[in-house]
Amino acid sequence: SSNTDSILRYQGPTGSSPGEYIDTFVTPGSGGLDYIGSGSMKFDDDGNLYVASQYTNSVLQFSGSDGTFVRTVVASGDGGLLDPTGIEFDASGNLYVSSRSTSEILRYSPDSNGSFKVSLNRESESIVTVQYSVANGTAESNSDFAPSSGTITFAPGETSHTIIIPTVDDLDLEGDETFYVNLTNAVGGDIVDAQGVGTIVDNEVPPQVDVSATSESNVYGSVAGSYLATQAADGVVETLTEERYSSNRRTRLEHRWRFDNVTSGDSVELLVTAAQTNSNPVETFAFSYSTDNANWTTLGNLGPSSYQLPNNLSGTVYVRVVDTDRSNNEKTLDVLAVDQLLIRTTIAPANLSSPFAPPPSSFATTAVLHPSSTEEEQLRNNSLISEPVLAAPTAKPQRAQSSVAPLATTASLPARSTSSDGDANSVDEVFGDWGLDSSVLLGIANFGL
């Protein structure tokens, strides 16, 4: 509703009364919402609702389950956004926003917020609350994620709430890191699984150091161009042609390049962009390397685009190419055109001593289920519930079936649930960039019965 800066919910075409008003899903002005234009609402694949706030030139996120404000996804005017009127997602999670006043469509990359779901396996007849806080793992508060704590309140009829943990943008390439969401002080029940684990997956490409040839020497054959042509794959080539010898009955070629300041790392490879320009079916060319320009180690014949070198290789390295057929009466002058020749070193994050790359954009999450004492053996012998749940109180004690489909078989939780330190199984799930679904588990005791 543009005039009231709110979002109303009505029954859909499959409801019992299609078109009938249900409730105000997003309350007026929630999160700073100010005027909703046409096409300015969109649910993502995780069920989160995104709304373009036209007069604040921003995009807001609301919970897809209860309409509560979660966060500002696109800050006011970010990227020149002015008068947003439509939003859309692509398959990679990128957000597209129509900026009407600038006649542009702006693209925003997926964010990296952790999402932890706390769930009930059925509706409760009374209010349930639990406190949460975020704790360091290998990831650290403020530098890797925003500190967060609060109280989750389940109103009667509610079965899930989502905790959003924003990460902090930095320039460190530091590998995968973990943090924890802890539950404490439940009112109306007992905590069965007190901890959820979020893993920040650093998916940036590790830094690479490329070294091109600094000089060359020709042993056999003729050369057109120079080693300078091999420093970039740009179509400008250095051409090597065989020479005849032994009374013109044989042919041969040998050429060497020198590479200085090669760096050791987790991977060192020779990258080759070259081609034999004639079609001699017998002849080819072979590459080898040396650290002293005297003792050579064969890498292989022309064909692959890269050849693996020892990871501890450093300093000055020589690369040699030779022909492979010097048999009698092999008189064809074969030609090798070299477009690019370089040595590339890749360095893993753990071996870096300084910031290099932008922050991660996705997560892998783990939730661990600690079953109650009465159900421990059953859960240990069956598959885990894919989304941990908690058992809510009822008018009479009874066993409740989980409302969430298990991974393989269904395990039930009792109506009166108590915490246990029994052996824990684990659930590992990898989620998309825009939202995750790691879970932490509560169990609510049936008090007063």
Helices and strands as residue ranges (DSSP letters): E 7-10, E 21-26, G 30-32, E 41-43, E 49-53, G 54-56, E 58-62, E 69-74, G 78-80, E 84-89, E 95-99, G 100-102, E 104-108, E 113-119, E 128-136, E 149-154, E 160-166, E 177-187, E 190-193, E 195-201, E 208-212, E 215-220, E 222-224, G 227-230, E 238-241, E 243-245, E 250-252, E 254-262, E 267-276, E 285-290, E 297-301, E 306-309, E 315-323, E 335-346, G 349-351, E 362-369, H 376-381, E 399-400, E 413-414, E 425-431, E 438-443
